[in-house]
Amino acid sequence: MIMTDVTDIVVSLSGRDRGKYFLVVATEGDYLFLSDGATRRAEKPKRKKRKHTKFLAHSSAAKRLQEDGKRLSNSEIRRALAECGAIDYSDRGRN
């Protein structure tokens, strides 16, 4: 079992957000704080139990930004999700 850490990309397994992809912005014990940069913004992340998520990928881009001591912005979260292929913004006219 892979231990999920901050800046990892996960998919929700249960709840009304089942099947959606998120970036882990913080951890607290058995809970993860998740954001997708759009519906769940970085300012108010979703609190979800680890067992209700599945690890998808490590986000190296988000990890580099966090190591610089910066807080991740919503656009950086969306970019990290798009880089790993978790979301596609091509239909919205974004590059």
C-alpha positions as CSV (number, residue, x, y, z in Angstrom):
1,M,0.0,0.0,0.0
2,I,1.4,3.4,-1.0
3,M,1.2,6.0,1.7
4,T,-0.4,9.2,0.4
5,D,1.5,12.4,1.1
6,V,1.1,16.1,0.4
7,T,1.2,17.0,-3.4
8,D,0.1,13.5,-4.4
9,I,-2.8,13.1,-6.8
10,V,-5.6,10.8,-5.6
11,V,-9.0,9.8,-6.9
12,S,-12.1,9.8,-4.7
13,L,-13.6,6.3,-4.1
14,S,-16.8,7.3,-2.2
15,G,-19.2,10.1,-1.6
16,R,-20.8,12.5,-4.0
17,D,-17.3,13.3,-5.4
18,R,-16.7,9.7,-6.4
19,G,-14.4,9.4,-9.4
20,K,-13.0,13.0,-9.2
21,Y,-9.3,13.7,-9.0
22,F,-7.7,15.8,-6.3
23,L,-4.4,17.0,-5.1
24,V,-3.5,16.4,-1.5
25,V,-2.8,19.8,0.1
26,A,-2.4,18.7,3.7
27,T,-2.6,15.6,5.9
28,E,-3.8,15.2,9.5
29,G,-3.7,11.7,11.0
30,D,-6.1,9.5,9.0
31,Y,-7.5,12.4,7.0
32,L,-6.4,14.1,3.8
33,F,-7.3,17.6,2.8
34,L,-8.0,17.6,-1.0
35,S,-8.4,20.3,-3.6
36,D,-9.0,20.3,-7.3
37,G,-8.5,24.1,-7.8
38,A,-11.9,24.6,-9.2
39,T,-14.9,23.3,-7.2
40,R,-12.8,22.5,-4.1
41,R,-10.5,25.5,-3.8
42,A,-7.2,25.6,-2.0
43,E,-8.7,28.0,0.6
44,K,-11.3,25.4,1.6
45,P,-10.1,21.9,0.9
46,K,-12.2,18.8,1.2
47,R,-11.5,16.7,4.4
48,K,-11.6,13.0,3.5
49,K,-10.5,9.7,5.1
50,R,-7.5,8.0,3.5
51,K,-9.4,4.8,3.0
52,H,-11.9,6.6,0.8
53,T,-9.2,7.7,-1.7
54,K,-6.9,5.8,-4.1
55,F,-3.3,7.0,-4.9
56,L,-2.9,7.9,-8.6
57,A,0.4,9.6,-9.0
58,H,3.1,11.8,-7.4
59,S,3.0,15.4,-8.7
60,S,6.6,16.5,-9.1
61,A,5.6,20.0,-10.3
62,A,3.5,20.7,-7.2
63,K,6.2,19.2,-5.0
64,R,8.8,21.6,-6.5
65,L,6.5,24.6,-5.9
66,Q,5.9,23.6,-2.3
67,E,9.6,23.0,-1.6
68,D,10.2,26.7,-2.6
69,G,8.1,27.6,0.5
70,K,5.1,28.8,-1.5
71,R,1.5,27.9,-0.9
72,L,0.0,26.3,-4.0
73,S,-2.5,28.5,-5.8
74,N,-5.7,27.1,-7.4
75,S,-4.3,27.5,-10.9
76,E,-1.1,25.6,-9.9
77,I,-3.3,22.8,-8.6
78,R,-5.3,22.6,-11.8
79,R,-2.0,22.7,-13.8
80,A,-0.6,19.8,-11.7
81,L,-3.7,17.7,-12.2
82,A,-3.7,18.4,-16.0
83,E,0.0,17.5,-16.3
84,C,-0.6,14.0,-14.9
85,G,-3.6,13.6,-17.2
86,A,-6.2,13.6,-14.4
87,I,-8.2,16.4,-15.9
88,D,-8.5,17.9,-19.4
89,Y,-9.0,21.6,-19.9
90,S,-8.7,21.5,-23.7
91,D,-12.5,21.8,-24.1
92,R,-12.4,25.1,-22.1
93,G,-10.1,26.8,-24.5
94,R,-7.1,26.7,-22.1
95,N,-3.6,25.8,-23.3
